Amino acid sequence: MRTVIRHVDLISVNPEPIFTSQVHLGIEGERIAFVLPADSPEAERRLADFAAQRTISGAGKLAMPGLVNTHTHVGMSILRNYGSDLNLQDWLHTKVFPSEAQLVAEDIHWAGLLEMAEMIRSGTTGFIDMYFFPEEGAANIVSSGLRAKLSHNIIDLTFGPGGVDYQTIFPRFRNFHKEWDGWEGRLKIMALVHSTYLPPLAALRDMGEFIQAEKLAVHTHMHETAIEITDSLQKYGKRPIALAEELGLFSPRTVVAHCVHLDDDDRRILAARGVHVAHCPSSNLKLASGIANLEAMLQAGVNLSLGTDGASSNNNLNMFEELHLAAILQKGAWGDPRLQPASQMLQLATRQAALALEMDPELGTLKEGAPADLILLDTDAAHWVPRNDPIAAVVYTAQGSDVDTVMVAGQILMEGRELKTIDEEQAKWQTRRIAKGILG
């Protein structure tokens, strides 16, 4: 399929965000064929030679790379708006874990589809996930058209469904990894290590050995709360990040969510190991976990990106909201309006986040030869007028509801705000039914 988006404004991220007014954007197959200034002498000739099979008007639209959510729990919408106003440990142990113990694969299928619809509607084209029944997640990735990196258990999470002795899970993980890792260039598989505080030390050591032997990508939570660090020091004599390094959990293929409470040694370890940190400000604020110091991480050379966390602790998967909050929160928390400027934050939500997916090296930018993962924002609403600085407008003005069109690998997942790959109404009905059955 050859598609042209005509007369559209464009923000590319290569690696810095760059705004270009009025271009013709050509897509052939899964990739961008050209980006041409609409008023260039060769534009009409090139369009004629291209012979597009589909033309999309970009009038009043802004094209940009799709957003990438580097930490979430797809399927957790069943618990959305449940167990609010509790700290993390009370929320997990009194509300989340008992409810999750009742989940079955079909529940994750429907709730997962609903959340993928939510992500598409708000401009997310790729995500990194950690939840139960990843087989359902893989099937939903196939049908939805999104990109994802899915985490699969390698130990028994006894609070969750389907728990078995962790030593028997290793073969199941290998089979799942063999079947799905690299599928169609849109799906990668990671080892799920929930944290250093849930599994016993013997299991953590076995996991570390398995991860190193198999050279696996890892997804984990770390340094989310101050009590987590205090408990680790009392139990192991080490902070969680130091313990994880000793266990061999860190590499450039590791994604660590949160990292709210870091010291200089923590940041040094993360940077030296090339670990990707997923900053989740909404969840950290809602659970009163604290405010991460992004500037200190960036100055230390840590690979930083943004995530929403799950639909129960956020309580949505709107990456535009997360992008906006992350930018303004840092300025207010540290008393400096120059911190985390719009251009830097947009890079964290697109190009930098895309690197954590471990897929195409050009993912997260819009230029000739790059994967055609993009969104079109409708900039005609009152809150966009006047636009003045388009990059600042994306970070401080844009709403998830402004997303008009979404494309992944050249496939249109939504156009004119109409979803093309997911039956949203059925997913909503089924998720309501499931939540009522579990929560009453």
Secondary structure, DSSP 4 states (H G I P E B T S, - for coil): -EEEEEEEEEEEESSSEEEEEEEEEEEETTEEEEEEETTSTTHHHHHHHHT-SEEEE-TTEEEEEPEEEEEE-TTGGGGTT-S-S--HHHIIIIIIHHHHTT--HHHHHHHHHHHHHHHHHTTEEEEEEE-S-HHHHHHHHHHH--EEEEEEESS--TTSTT---HHHHHHHHHHHHHHHTTBTTTEEEEEE---SSSS-HHHHHHHHHHHHHHT--EEEEES-SHHHHHHHHHHHSS-HHHHHHHHT--STTEEEEE--S--HHHHHHHHHHT-EEEE-HHHHHHTT-----HHHHHHHT-EEEE----TTTSS---HHHHHHHHHHHHHHHHT-TTSS-HHHHHHHHTHHHHHHHTS-TTTT--STTSB--EEEEE--SGGGSS-SSHHHHHHHT--GGGEEEEEETTEEEEETTEESS--HHHHHHHHHHHHHHHH-
